[in-house]
Each structure stands twice: as structure tokens, then as C-alpha cells.
Amino acid sequence: APFVVSYRAYSADACVPAGDGRPLSCPAGTDRWMNRQLDDAERGTVAWAKRDYMRYNYCDDGWRFPQGFPAECSRG
């Protein structure tokens, strides 16, 4: 890799699959980030990064997925 990334004091509040098709299991109060919407400024920042830095998006690559795109590609 051309660079190395590391994190200090990183703590993840993750929701994990419960298994057998059951819904995600989230520690109490930690699922707020999953339901959060970006505000206009944040959407603008994402659009800027996508426009100026993203070179490939597999959700735009129909040739790669002739049977249909992965589920995450339908999320906006």
C-alpha cells in the first residue's frame, strides 16, 4: 500500500447480525448512527469527494453484475 493508516482510542458501536435471519442486535442506544440522515452540508461534502476523488463505483458497473446489483447499490 502507498500509505499506512492507524487509529488511536477507536471504539466501534456496532450492530451485529443475530443469525438465522433475525434482525440486527444492537447494544441499547448505539443504533442511532444507523438511522441518522446527512444534512445539506454533509451531502455536499460527500458529493465533492465523489466528484473529485472517486474513480470507480461498482454500483455503476452493470457489466460486472449481469444478474443485478448488490443490495447496497440501491441505498441512496
N, CA, C and O atoms as a CHARMM CRD file, in Angstrom:
* protein
*
  304
    1    1 ALA  N      0.84700  -1.19200   0.00000 PROA 1      0.00000
    2    1 ALA  CA     0.00000   0.00000   0.00000 PROA 1      0.00000
    3    1 ALA  C      0.88400   1.24400   0.00000 PROA 1      0.00000
    4    1 ALA  O      1.98100   1.22300   0.55800 PROA 1      0.00000
    5    2 PRO  N      0.42800   2.30200  -0.60500 PROA 2      0.00000
    6    2 PRO  CA     1.22400   3.52500  -0.65700 PROA 2      0.00000
    7    2 PRO  C      1.23600   4.30300   0.65700 PROA 2      0.00000
    8    2 PRO  O      2.03300   5.22900   0.81300 PROA 2      0.00000
    9    3 PHE  N      0.37400   3.94700   1.59600 PROA 3      0.00000
   10    3 PHE  CA     0.34800   4.64400   2.87900 PROA 3      0.00000
   11    3 PHE  C     -0.20800   3.70200   3.93700 PROA 3      0.00000
   12    3 PHE  O     -0.80300   2.67200   3.61800 PROA 3      0.00000
   13    4 VAL  N     -0.00900   4.06300   5.18800 PROA 4      0.00000
   14    4 VAL  CA    -0.48500   3.26100   6.31200 PROA 4      0.00000
   15    4 VAL  C     -1.38400   4.13300   7.16800 PROA 4      0.00000
   16    4 VAL  O     -1.07200   5.29700   7.41900 PROA 4      0.00000
   17    5 VAL  N     -2.48700   3.57900   7.61100 PROA 5      0.00000
   18    5 VAL  CA    -3.43200   4.29800   8.45800 PROA 5      0.00000
   19    5 VAL  C     -3.51000   3.58500   9.79500 PROA 5      0.00000
   20    5 VAL  O     -3.50400   2.35600   9.85600 PROA 5      0.00000
   21    6 SER  N     -3.58200   4.36300  10.86500 PROA 6      0.00000
   22    6 SER  CA    -3.80000   3.77700  12.18100 PROA 6      0.00000
   23    6 SER  C     -4.74700   4.67700  12.96300 PROA 6      0.00000
   24    6 SER  O     -4.91500   5.85300  12.63900 PROA 6      0.00000
   25    7 TYR  N     -5.35800   4.11500  13.99000 PROA 7      0.00000
   26    7 TYR  CA    -6.31600   4.84800  14.81000 PROA 7      0.00000
   27    7 TYR  C     -5.90700   4.73100  16.26300 PROA 7      0.00000
   28    7 TYR  O     -5.39600   3.69800  16.69600 PROA 7      0.00000
   29    8 ARG  N     -6.13600   5.79900  17.01300 PROA 8      0.00000
   30    8 ARG  CA    -5.91300   5.78700  18.45300 PROA 8      0.00000
   31    8 ARG  C     -7.25100   5.95200  19.14600 PROA 8      0.00000
   32    8 ARG  O     -8.09600   6.72300  18.69100 PROA 8      0.00000
   33    9 ALA  N     -7.44800   5.25600  20.21500 PROA 9      0.00000
   34    9 ALA  CA    -8.65700   5.36800  21.03400 PROA 9      0.00000
   35    9 ALA  C     -9.91700   5.16700  20.19500 PROA 9      0.00000
   36    9 ALA  O    -10.90900   5.87100  20.38400 PROA 9      0.00000
   37   10 TYR  N     -9.87900   4.22000  19.28300 PROA 10     0.00000
   38   10 TYR  CA   -11.02600   3.93300  18.42800 PROA 10     0.00000
   39   10 TYR  C    -11.95000   2.94900  19.13300 PROA 10     0.00000
   40   10 TYR  O    -11.50500   1.93100  19.66400 PROA 10     0.00000
   41   11 SER  N    -13.21700   3.26200  19.13200 PROA 11     0.00000
   42   11 SER  CA   -14.21300   2.37800  19.72600 PROA 11     0.00000
   43   11 SER  C    -15.40100   2.29800  18.77700 PROA 11     0.00000
   44   11 SER  O    -15.97100   3.32700  18.41200 PROA 11     0.00000
   45   12 ALA  N    -15.77400   1.11100  18.38100 PROA 12     0.00000
   46   12 ALA  CA   -16.89200   0.92900  17.45700 PROA 12     0.00000
   47   12 ALA  C    -18.13500   0.50200  18.22300 PROA 12     0.00000
   48   12 ALA  O    -18.09000  -0.40900  19.05000 PROA 12     0.00000
   49   13 ASP  N    -19.24400   1.17400  17.93300 PROA 13     0.00000
   50   13 ASP  CA   -20.55000   0.76300  18.44900 PROA 13     0.00000
   51   13 ASP  C    -21.25100   0.04600  17.30600 PROA 13     0.00000
   52   13 ASP  O    -21.92700   0.67400  16.49100 PROA 13     0.00000
   53   14 ALA  N    -21.09200  -1.24600  17.24800 PROA 14     0.00000
   54   14 ALA  CA   -21.58600  -1.99500  16.09700 PROA 14     0.00000
   55   14 ALA  C    -22.85200  -2.76600  16.42300 PROA 14     0.00000
   56   14 ALA  O    -23.05200  -3.24600  17.53900 PROA 14     0.00000
   57   15 CYS  N    -23.69200  -2.86600  15.41800 PROA 15     0.00000
   58   15 CYS  CA   -24.84500  -3.75500  15.47700 PROA 15     0.00000
   59   15 CYS  C    -24.45100  -4.99700  14.68700 PROA 15     0.00000
   60   15 CYS  O    -23.94900  -4.89600  13.56700 PROA 15     0.00000
   61   16 VAL  N    -24.67300  -6.14000  15.26000 PROA 16     0.00000
   62   16 VAL  CA   -24.22600  -7.37700  14.61500 PROA 16     0.00000
   63   16 VAL  C    -25.42100  -8.25300  14.26500 PROA 16     0.00000
   64   16 VAL  O    -26.44400  -8.20700  14.94700 PROA 16     0.00000
   65   17 PRO  N    -25.30000  -9.04900  13.20500 PROA 17     0.00000
   66   17 PRO  CA   -26.39200  -9.96300  12.85400 PROA 17     0.00000
   67   17 PRO  C    -26.65100 -10.95000  13.98900 PROA 17     0.00000
   68   17 PRO  O    -25.71600 -11.51200  14.56000 PROA 17     0.00000
   69   18 ALA  N    -27.91500 -11.15300  14.30600 PROA 18     0.00000
   70   18 ALA  CA   -28.27900 -12.09000  15.36500 PROA 18     0.00000
   71   18 ALA  C    -28.26800 -13.52400  14.85500 PROA 18     0.00000
   72   18 ALA  O    -28.25200 -14.45800  15.65600 PROA 18     0.00000
   73   19 GLY  N    -28.27700 -13.71500  13.54600 PROA 19     0.00000
   74   19 GLY  CA   -28.25500 -15.05400  12.95800 PROA 19     0.00000
   75   19 GLY  C    -29.64900 -15.57100  12.65000 PROA 19     0.00000
   76   19 GLY  O    -30.64300 -15.03700  13.14200 PROA 19     0.00000
   77   20 ASP  N    -29.71200 -16.59600  11.84800 PROA 20     0.00000
   78   20 ASP  CA   -30.97800 -17.24200  11.47800 PROA 20     0.00000
   79   20 ASP  C    -32.00600 -16.26500  10.91200 PROA 20     0.00000
   80   20 ASP  O    -33.20700 -16.46100  11.09800 PROA 20     0.00000
   81   21 GLY  N    -31.55800 -15.22500  10.22900 PROA 21     0.00000
   82   21 GLY  CA   -32.47300 -14.27800   9.61000 PROA 21     0.00000
   83   21 GLY  C    -33.11200 -13.29600  10.57100 PROA 21     0.00000
   84   21 GLY  O    -33.95900 -12.49900  10.16700 PROA 21     0.00000
   85   22 ARG  N    -32.72300 -13.33800  11.82700 PROA 22     0.00000
   86   22 ARG  CA   -33.27900 -12.39800  12.80200 PROA 22     0.00000
   87   22 ARG  C    -32.66500 -11.02000  12.59900 PROA 22     0.00000
   88   22 ARG  O    -31.60300 -10.90700  11.98700 PROA 22     0.00000
   89   23 PRO  N    -33.31500  -9.96500  13.09900 PROA 23     0.00000
   90   23 PRO  CA   -32.77900  -8.60900  12.90900 PROA 23     0.00000
   91   23 PRO  C    -31.45500  -8.39800  13.63800 PROA 23     0.00000
   92   23 PRO  O    -31.03100  -9.21300  14.45700 PROA 23     0.00000
   93   24 LEU  N    -30.82800  -7.28700  13.31400 PROA 24     0.00000
   94   24 LEU  CA   -29.57200  -6.93100  13.96500 PROA 24     0.00000
   95   24 LEU  C    -29.75500  -6.79800  15.46300 PROA 24     0.00000
   96   24 LEU  O    -30.81000  -6.38900  15.94700 PROA 24     0.00000
   97   25 SER  N    -28.71700  -7.14900  16.17800 PROA 25     0.00000
   98   25 SER  CA   -28.69900  -6.98500  17.62300 PROA 25     0.00000
   99   25 SER  C    -27.79800  -5.79800  17.94400 PROA 25     0.00000
  100   25 SER  O    -26.59500  -5.83500  17.68700 PROA 25     0.00000
  101   26 CYS  N    -28.38900  -4.74200  18.50700 PROA 26     0.00000
  102   26 CYS  CA   -27.63300  -3.52300  18.81000 PROA 26     0.00000
  103   26 CYS  C    -27.64300  -3.26700  20.30800 PROA 26     0.00000
  104   26 CYS  O    -28.69400  -3.36000  20.94200 PROA 26     0.00000
  105   27 PRO  N    -26.48700  -2.94600  20.88400 PROA 27     0.00000
  106   27 PRO  CA   -26.48400  -2.53700  22.28900 PROA 27     0.00000
  107   27 PRO  C    -27.39600  -1.32800  22.46800 PROA 27     0.00000
  108   27 PRO  O    -27.47800  -0.48400  21.57600 PROA 27     0.00000
  109   28 ALA  N    -28.06700  -1.23400  23.58000 PROA 28     0.00000
  110   28 ALA  CA   -29.03400  -0.16300  23.82500 PROA 28     0.00000
  111   28 ALA  C    -28.44400   1.21100  23.52400 PROA 28     0.00000
  112   28 ALA  O    -27.39100   1.57400  24.04800 PROA 28     0.00000
  113   29 GLY  N    -29.13000   1.96300  22.68000 PROA 29     0.00000
  114   29 GLY  CA   -28.73100   3.33200  22.37800 PROA 29     0.00000
  115   29 GLY  C    -27.62800   3.48400  21.35500 PROA 29     0.00000
  116   29 GLY  O    -27.26400   4.61300  21.02400 PROA 29     0.00000
  117   30 THR  N    -27.08000   2.39300  20.83900 PROA 30     0.00000
  118   30 THR  CA   -25.94500   2.52700  19.92400 PROA 30     0.00000
  119   30 THR  C    -26.34800   2.50400  18.45900 PROA 30     0.00000
  120   30 THR  O    -25.49200   2.65500  17.58800 PROA 30     0.00000
  121   31 ASP  N    -27.62800   2.31700  18.16700 PROA 31     0.00000
  122   31 ASP  CA   -28.04300   2.23100  16.77000 PROA 31     0.00000
  123   31 ASP  C    -28.43100   3.58400  16.18000 PROA 31     0.00000
  124   31 ASP  O    -28.90100   3.64000  15.04300 PROA 31     0.00000
  125   32 ARG  N    -28.24700   4.66300  16.91600 PROA 32     0.00000
  126   32 ARG  CA   -28.63200   5.98900  16.41700 PROA 32     0.00000
  127   32 ARG  C    -27.92300   6.32700  15.11600 PROA 32     0.00000
  128   32 ARG  O    -28.52900   6.93100  14.23100 PROA 32     0.00000
  129   33 TRP  N    -26.65500   5.95400  14.97600 PROA 33     0.00000
  130   33 TRP  CA   -25.90200   6.29400  13.76800 PROA 33     0.00000
  131   33 TRP  C    -26.46600   5.60400  12.54000 PROA 33     0.00000
  132   33 TRP  O    -26.29900   6.09500  11.42300 PROA 33     0.00000
  133   34 MET  N    -27.13900   4.45800  12.73000 PROA 34     0.00000
  134   34 MET  CA   -27.69100   3.75000  11.57300 PROA 34     0.00000
  135   34 MET  C    -28.92600   4.45400  11.01800 PROA 34     0.00000
  136   34 MET  O    -29.27500   4.26200   9.85300 PROA 34     0.00000
  137   35 ASN  N    -29.58100   5.25500  11.82700 PROA 35     0.00000
  138   35 ASN  CA   -30.80700   5.92800  11.41500 PROA 35     0.00000
  139   35 ASN  C    -30.59900   7.41400  11.15400 PROA 35     0.00000
  140   35 ASN  O    -31.56200   8.13100  10.88000 PROA 35     0.00000
  141   36 ARG  N    -29.39000   7.87700  11.23000 PROA 36     0.00000
  142   36 ARG  CA   -29.07600   9.29000  11.05100 PROA 36     0.00000
  143   36 ARG  C    -29.04700   9.64600   9.57300 PROA 36     0.00000
  144   36 ARG  O    -28.56700   8.86800   8.74800 PROA 36     0.00000
  145   37 GLN  N    -29.56200  10.82100   9.24500 PROA 37     0.00000
  146   37 GLN  CA   -29.53900  11.33100   7.87600 PROA 37     0.00000
  147   37 GLN  C    -28.50500  12.45300   7.78300 PROA 37     0.00000
  148   37 GLN  O    -28.31900  13.21000   8.73500 PROA 37     0.00000
  149   38 LEU  N    -27.84100  12.55800   6.64700 PROA 38     0.00000
  150   38 LEU  CA   -26.89000  13.64600   6.43100 PROA 38     0.00000
  151   38 LEU  C    -27.63900  14.94600   6.20700 PROA 38     0.00000
  152   38 LEU  O    -28.70400  14.95700   5.59000 PROA 38     0.00000
  153   39 ASP  N    -27.08000  16.05200   6.71200 PROA 39     0.00000
  154   39 ASP  CA   -27.67600  17.35400   6.42600 PROA 39     0.00000
  155   39 ASP  C    -27.14900  17.85000   5.07600 PROA 39     0.00000
  156   39 ASP  O    -26.32500  17.18500   4.44800 PROA 39     0.00000
  157   40 ASP  N    -27.62200  19.01300   4.63400 PROA 40     0.00000
  158   40 ASP  CA   -27.24400  19.52700   3.31000 PROA 40     0.00000
  159   40 ASP  C    -25.73500  19.71500   3.17000 PROA 40     0.00000
  160   40 ASP  O    -25.16200  19.37800   2.13400 PROA 40     0.00000
  161   41 ALA  N    -25.09000  20.24900   4.20300 PROA 41     0.00000
  162   41 ALA  CA   -23.64100  20.47500   4.13500 PROA 41     0.00000
  163   41 ALA  C    -22.89100  19.14600   4.02700 PROA 41     0.00000
  164   41 ALA  O    -21.93200  19.03200   3.26400 PROA 41     0.00000
  165   42 GLU  N    -23.32400  18.15800   4.78000 PROA 42     0.00000
  166   42 GLU  CA   -22.67100  16.84600   4.72700 PROA 42     0.00000
  167   42 GLU  C    -22.88000  16.17600   3.36600 PROA 42     0.00000
  168   42 GLU  O    -21.96000  15.56000   2.83000 PROA 42     0.00000
  169   43 ARG  N    -24.08300  16.29500   2.81100 PROA 43     0.00000
  170   43 ARG  CA   -24.32600  15.74400   1.46900 PROA 43     0.00000
  171   43 ARG  C    -23.45300  16.44400   0.43900 PROA 43     0.00000
  172   43 ARG  O    -22.96500  15.80900  -0.49600 PROA 43     0.00000
  173   44 GLY  N    -23.25100  17.75300   0.60400 PROA 44     0.00000
  174   44 GLY  CA   -22.36600  18.49000  -0.29100 PROA 44     0.00000
  175   44 GLY  C    -20.93200  18.00000  -0.20200 PROA 44     0.00000
  176   44 GLY  O    -20.24700  17.89300  -1.21900 PROA 44     0.00000
  177   45 THR  N    -20.47700  17.70500   0.99600 PROA 45     0.00000
  178   45 THR  CA   -19.11900  17.18600   1.18300 PROA 45     0.00000
  179   45 THR  C    -18.96200  15.82000   0.52800 PROA 45     0.00000
  180   45 THR  O    -17.93900  15.54500  -0.09900 PROA 45     0.00000
  181   46 VAL  N    -19.96100  14.97300   0.66800 PROA 46     0.00000
  182   46 VAL  CA   -19.91100  13.65400   0.02800 PROA 46     0.00000
  183   46 VAL  C    -19.89000  13.81100  -1.49000 PROA 46     0.00000
  184   46 VAL  O    -19.12800  13.12700  -2.17200 PROA 46     0.00000
  185   47 ALA  N    -20.72200  14.70700  -2.02300 PROA 47     0.00000
  186   47 ALA  CA   -20.75700  14.93200  -3.47500 PROA 47     0.00000
  187   47 ALA  C    -19.41200  15.45100  -3.97000 PROA 47     0.00000
  188   47 ALA  O    -18.94300  15.03500  -5.03000 PROA 47     0.00000
  189   48 TRP  N    -18.78800  16.35300  -3.21800 PROA 48     0.00000
  190   48 TRP  CA   -17.47600  16.88200  -3.59400 PROA 48     0.00000
  191   48 TRP  C    -16.43100  15.76600  -3.63700 PROA 48     0.00000
  192   48 TRP  O    -15.67100  15.65800  -4.59900 PROA 48     0.00000
  193   49 ALA  N    -16.39600  14.93600  -2.59000 PROA 49     0.00000
  194   49 ALA  CA   -15.41500  13.84700  -2.54700 PROA 49     0.00000
  195   49 ALA  C    -15.65500  12.86500  -3.69100 PROA 49     0.00000
  196   49 ALA  O    -14.71100  12.39500  -4.32600 PROA 49     0.00000
  197   50 LYS  N    -16.91600  12.56400  -3.94500 PROA 50     0.00000
  198   50 LYS  CA   -17.24400  11.64100  -5.04100 PROA 50     0.00000
  199   50 LYS  C    -16.81100  12.22300  -6.38400 PROA 50     0.00000
  200   50 LYS  O    -16.20000  11.53500  -7.20200 PROA 50     0.00000
  201   51 ARG  N    -17.13000  13.48000  -6.59800 PROA 51     0.00000
  202   51 ARG  CA   -16.80300  14.13400  -7.87200 PROA 51     0.00000
  203   51 ARG  C    -15.29400  14.25600  -8.07500 PROA 51     0.00000
  204   51 ARG  O    -14.79600  14.00600  -9.17300 PROA 51     0.00000
  205   52 ASP  N    -14.56700  14.63600  -7.03500 PROA 52     0.00000
  206   52 ASP  CA   -13.14300  14.94100  -7.18700 PROA 52     0.00000
  207   52 ASP  C    -12.19800  13.76100  -6.94100 PROA 52     0.00000
  208   52 ASP  O    -11.04600  13.79600  -7.37400 PROA 52     0.00000
  209   53 TYR  N    -12.67100  12.72000  -6.25200 PROA 53     0.00000
  210   53 TYR  CA   -11.74700  11.66000  -5.85500 PROA 53     0.00000
  211   53 TYR  C    -12.16000  10.24700  -6.24500 PROA 53     0.00000
  212   53 TYR  O    -11.29600   9.37900  -6.37400 PROA 53     0.00000
  213   54 MET  N    -13.43800   9.98900  -6.43600 PROA 54     0.00000
  214   54 MET  CA   -13.84700   8.62100  -6.74000 PROA 54     0.00000
  215   54 MET  C    -13.58900   8.30800  -8.20800 PROA 54     0.00000
  216   54 MET  O    -14.04600   9.02900  -9.09500 PROA 54     0.00000
  217   55 ARG  N    -12.87000   7.25300  -8.45100 PROA 55     0.00000
  218   55 ARG  CA   -12.52300   6.86500  -9.81500 PROA 55     0.00000
  219   55 ARG  C    -13.35300   5.69600 -10.31400 PROA 55     0.00000
  220   55 ARG  O    -13.50000   5.52100 -11.52400 PROA 55     0.00000
  221   56 TYR  N    -13.89800   4.89200  -9.41000 PROA 56     0.00000
  222   56 TYR  CA   -14.67100   3.72600  -9.81500 PROA 56     0.00000
  223   56 TYR  C    -15.76900   3.47600  -8.79700 PROA 56     0.00000
  224   56 TYR  O    -15.52900   3.51800  -7.59100 PROA 56     0.00000
  225   57 ASN  N    -16.95100   3.22100  -9.27700 PROA 57     0.00000
  226   57 ASN  CA   -18.07900   2.89600  -8.42100 PROA 57     0.00000
  227   57 ASN  C    -18.71000   1.62200  -8.96600 PROA 57     0.00000
  228   57 ASN  O    -19.32100   1.64400 -10.03500 PROA 57     0.00000
  229   58 TYR  N    -18.57200   0.52900  -8.25700 PROA 58     0.00000
  230   58 TYR  CA   -19.09500  -0.73300  -8.77900 PROA 58     0.00000
  231   58 TYR  C    -20.61100  -0.71900  -8.91400 PROA 58     0.00000
  232   58 TYR  O    -21.16900  -1.55800  -9.62200 PROA 58     0.00000
  233   59 CYS  N    -21.29500   0.22100  -8.24800 PROA 59     0.00000
  234   59 CYS  CA   -22.74500   0.32000  -8.40100 PROA 59     0.00000
  235   59 CYS  C    -23.13400   0.93200  -9.74900 PROA 59     0.00000
  236   59 CYS  O    -24.31000   0.92200 -10.11200 PROA 59     0.00000
  237   60 ASP  N    -22.17700   1.45500 -10.48200 PROA 60     0.00000
  238   60 ASP  CA   -22.42000   1.95700 -11.84100 PROA 60     0.00000
  239   60 ASP  C    -21.95300   0.96700 -12.90300 PROA 60     0.00000
  240   60 ASP  O    -22.05900   1.24800 -14.09700 PROA 60     0.00000
  241   61 ASP  N    -21.44100  -0.17600 -12.48800 PROA 61     0.00000
  242   61 ASP  CA   -20.82100  -1.13100 -13.40500 PROA 61     0.00000
  243   61 ASP  C    -21.77600  -2.28900 -13.70900 PROA 61     0.00000
  244   61 ASP  O    -21.66400  -3.36800 -13.12600 PROA 61     0.00000
  245   62 GLY  N    -22.72100  -2.05100 -14.63300 PROA 62     0.00000
  246   62 GLY  CA   -23.70100  -3.07000 -14.98600 PROA 62     0.00000
  247   62 GLY  C    -23.07900  -4.31600 -15.59100 PROA 62     0.00000
  248   62 GLY  O    -23.63300  -5.40600 -15.44400 PROA 62     0.00000
  249   63 TRP  N    -21.95600  -4.19000 -16.25900 PROA 63     0.00000
  250   63 TRP  CA   -21.28800  -5.33600 -16.86400 PROA 63     0.00000
  251   63 TRP  C    -20.82700  -6.32000 -15.79700 PROA 63     0.00000
  252   63 TRP  O    -20.84400  -7.53300 -16.00900 PROA 63     0.00000
  253   64 ARG  N    -20.41800  -5.79100 -14.65600 PROA 64     0.00000
  254   64 ARG  CA   -19.91300  -6.64900 -13.58000 PROA 64     0.00000
  255   64 ARG  C    -21.03300  -7.45800 -12.91400 PROA 64     0.00000
  256   64 ARG  O    -20.78200  -8.53900 -12.38100 PROA 64     0.00000
  257   65 PHE  N    -22.25400  -6.94400 -12.94300 PROA 65     0.00000
  258   65 PHE  CA   -23.37600  -7.59000 -12.25500 PROA 65     0.00000
  259   65 PHE  C    -24.53000  -7.86600 -13.21600 PROA 65     0.00000
  260   65 PHE  O    -25.57700  -7.22700 -13.11000 PROA 65     0.00000
  261   66 PRO  N    -24.36400  -8.80100 -14.15100 PROA 66     0.00000
  262   66 PRO  CA   -25.43500  -9.05900 -15.12400 PROA 66     0.00000
  263   66 PRO  C    -26.71100  -9.61200 -14.48300 PROA 66     0.00000
  264   66 PRO  O    -27.78700  -9.50900 -15.07200 PROA 66     0.00000
  265   67 GLN  N    -26.60600 -10.19600 -13.29100 PROA 67     0.00000
  266   67 GLN  CA   -27.79100 -10.73700 -12.61000 PROA 67     0.00000
  267   67 GLN  C    -28.45000  -9.70800 -11.69800 PROA 67     0.00000
  268   67 GLN  O    -29.44500 -10.01700 -11.04300 PROA 67     0.00000
  269   68 GLY  N    -27.92200  -8.50800 -11.64500 PROA 68     0.00000
  270   68 GLY  CA   -28.47900  -7.46200 -10.78700 PROA 68     0.00000
  271   68 GLY  C    -27.45100  -6.96000  -9.79300 PROA 68     0.00000
  272   68 GLY  O    -26.54100  -7.68700  -9.39500 PROA 68     0.00000
  273   69 PHE  N    -27.60600  -5.71500  -9.40300 PROA 69     0.00000
  274   69 PHE  CA   -26.66700  -5.07100  -8.48800 PROA 69     0.00000
  275   69 PHE  C    -26.84100  -5.58300  -7.06000 PROA 69     0.00000
  276   69 PHE  O    -27.92300  -6.03900  -6.69100 PROA 69     0.00000
  277   70 PRO  N    -25.77600  -5.51100  -6.25300 PROA 70     0.00000
  278   70 PRO  CA   -25.88200  -5.86500  -4.83300 PROA 70     0.00000
  279   70 PRO  C    -26.86100  -4.92700  -4.11900 PROA 70     0.00000
  280   70 PRO  O    -27.10600  -3.81400  -4.58200 PROA 70     0.00000
  281   71 ALA  N    -27.40900  -5.37000  -3.01100 PROA 71     0.00000
  282   71 ALA  CA   -28.42200  -4.60400  -2.28000 PROA 71     0.00000
  283   71 ALA  C    -27.93700  -3.21400  -1.89400 PROA 71     0.00000
  284   71 ALA  O    -28.71800  -2.26300  -1.93000 PROA 71     0.00000
  285   72 GLU  N    -26.66700  -3.07300  -1.52500 PROA 72     0.00000
  286   72 GLU  CA   -26.18100  -1.76900  -1.07500 PROA 72     0.00000
  287   72 GLU  C    -26.20900  -0.72600  -2.18400 PROA 72     0.00000
  288   72 GLU  O    -26.15800   0.47100  -1.89900 PROA 72     0.00000
  289   73 CYS  N    -26.28900  -1.15000  -3.43500 PROA 73     0.00000
  290   73 CYS  CA   -26.31500  -0.19400  -4.54300 PROA 73     0.00000
  291   73 CYS  C    -27.64400   0.54100  -4.64000 PROA 73     0.00000
  292   73 CYS  O    -27.71400   1.58700  -5.28500 PROA 73     0.00000
  293   74 SER  N    -28.69200   0.02900  -4.02200 PROA 74     0.00000
  294   74 SER  CA   -29.99000   0.69900  -4.08600 PROA 74     0.00000
  295   74 SER  C    -30.15300   1.73400  -2.99000 PROA 74     0.00000
  296   74 SER  O    -31.15000   2.45600  -2.97100 PROA 74     0.00000
  297   75 ARG  N    -29.20400   1.82300  -2.08200 PROA 75     0.00000
  298   75 ARG  CA   -29.27100   2.80800  -0.99400 PROA 75     0.00000
  299   75 ARG  C    -28.73500   4.12800  -1.49000 PROA 75     0.00000
  300   75 ARG  O    -27.70900   4.17900  -2.16800 PROA 75     0.00000
  301   76 GLY  N    -29.42800   5.19400  -1.15000 PROA 76     0.00000
  302   76 GLY  CA   -29.07300   6.46700  -1.70900 PROA 76     0.00000
  303   76 GLY  C    -28.26100   7.33500  -0.87800 PROA 76     0.00000
  304   76 GLY  O    -27.91800   8.44200  -1.29200 PROA 76     0.00000
